[in-house]
Amino acid sequence: MNSTFVTSTLTFTYDALSINIQAWFIPLDILAITSMICVILLSIVYLFLLIVDKACHTVPMLLIGNTCFIAFLAACSILSMSIFTLQNDLKQIKYQDPYCIFRGYTAYVVCTLFNFSFVLQAVHRYLTVVYPTRFFLHSA
């Protein structure tokens, strides 16, 4: 086993496998974890306020609540990826676990849901601005 430390790169060589662990991976993983925890907490607080406050029970606030719920799902997905990445960076392991593909799939699904949520908000705003007198378009 050859172990050398060059500036900010830690290189391990096992037979034909070489793994480069950058020194700045771990602080970025910790930053991502703390950011996602903040997003989860803020989205839970905001969703709680939307549920409790009766003045927020309108269609635009419902659409914003939908986006907030999807932000919660995205933060949970990214948090699981960040925790897994931090564990592997600390242990200096480079392998794919069985849930890696599922985590990547949930990230793509949540990204699609985010875009769909923004499209719903845009369509609602378009219909309320361009067609304000056609109430049957607002009801759907």
C-alpha positions in Angstrom: 0.0 0.0 0.0 1.5 3.3 -1.1 0.2 6.3 0.8 1.3 9.8 -0.1 -0.1 13.2 0.7 0.4 15.8 -2.0 -0.8 19.4 -1.2 -4.6 18.8 -0.9 -4.8 15.3 -2.4 -4.6 12.0 -0.6 -3.8 9.2 -2.9 -4.1 5.5 -2.0 -3.0 2.8 -4.3 -4.3 -0.8 -3.9 -3.0 -3.1 -6.6 -4.4 -1.4 -9.7 -7.0 0.8 -8.0 -6.1 4.4 -7.2 -8.5 6.6 -5.1 -7.9 10.3 -4.9 -9.6 11.9 -1.8 -9.5 15.7 -2.0 -9.1 17.5 1.3 -12.0 19.9 0.6 -14.6 17.1 0.0 -15.4 16.7 3.7 -16.1 20.4 4.4 -18.3 20.6 1.3 -20.2 17.4 2.5 -20.8 19.0 5.9 -21.9 22.2 4.3 -24.4 20.3 2.1 -25.7 18.4 5.1 -26.3 21.5 7.2 -27.9 23.4 4.2 -30.3 20.5 3.6 -31.2 20.3 7.3 -32.0 24.1 7.1 -34.1 23.6 4.0 -36.0 20.7 5.7 -36.7 22.7 8.8 -37.8 25.9 7.0 -40.1 24.0 4.6 -41.7 22.2 7.6 -42.3 25.5 9.3 -43.7 27.1 6.2 -46.0 24.1 5.5 -47.2 24.2 9.1 -48.0 27.9 8.7 -49.8 27.3 5.5 -51.9 24.6 7.2 -52.7 26.5 10.3 -53.4 30.0 8.9 -56.8 30.2 7.3 -55.9 33.3 5.3 -53.4 31.2 3.4 -56.0 28.7 2.0 -56.1 30.2 -1.5 -55.1 28.7 -4.8 -51.8 30.7 -5.2 -50.7 29.7 -1.6 -51.7 26.1 -2.4 -49.4 26.1 -5.4 -46.6 27.7 -3.3 -47.2 25.0 -0.6 -46.9 22.4 -3.3 -43.5 23.8 -4.3 -42.5 24.0 -0.6 -43.4 20.3 -0.2 -41.4 19.4 -3.2 -38.5 21.4 -1.8 -38.8 19.2 1.4 -38.7 16.0 -0.7 -35.7 17.3 -2.6 -33.9 18.2 0.6 -34.5 14.8 2.0 -33.2 13.2 -1.2 -30.1 15.3 -1.3 -29.5 14.9 2.4 -29.4 11.1 2.0 -26.9 11.5 -0.8 -24.8 13.9 1.2 -24.7 11.7 4.3 -23.7 8.7 2.2 -21.0 10.7 0.5 -19.7 12.0 3.8 -19.5 8.5 5.2 -17.6 7.2 2.2 -15.3 10.2 2.2 -14.5 9.7 5.8 -13.9 6.0 5.3 -12.1 6.6 2.0 -14.4 4.1 0.3 -15.2 4.2 -3.4 -18.0 1.8 -4.3 -21.6 1.9 -5.4 -24.1 0.6 -2.8 -27.4 -0.9 -3.9 -29.4 2.3 -3.0 -27.1 4.6 -5.1 -29.2 4.1 -8.2 -32.4 4.7 -6.2 -31.0 8.0 -4.8 -30.1 9.2 -8.2 -33.5 8.3 -9.5 -35.2 10.2 -6.7 -33.1 13.2 -7.4 -34.2 13.2 -11.1 -37.8 12.7 -10.1 -37.7 15.6 -7.6 -36.2 17.8 -10.2 -39.0 17.0 -12.6 -41.6 17.6 -9.8 -40.0 21.0 -9.2 -40.3 22.0 -12.8 -43.9 20.7 -12.9 -44.7 22.8 -9.8 -43.3 25.9 -11.4 -45.2 25.2 -14.6 -48.4 25.0 -12.5 -47.7 28.3 -10.9 -46.9 29.9 -14.3 -50.1 28.6 -15.8 -52.2 29.8 -12.9 -50.7 33.3 -13.1 -51.1 33.4 -16.8 -54.8 32.5 -16.6 -55.5 35.0 -13.8 -53.7 37.8 -15.7 -54.8 37.2 -19.3 -58.2 35.7 -18.7 -59.5 37.3 -15.4 -63.2 37.1 -16.4 -63.3 33.4 -17.4 -63.9 31.8 -14.0 -64.2 28.3 -15.4 -60.5 28.4 -16.2 -59.7 29.3 -12.6 -61.7 26.6 -11.1 -59.8 23.7 -12.7 
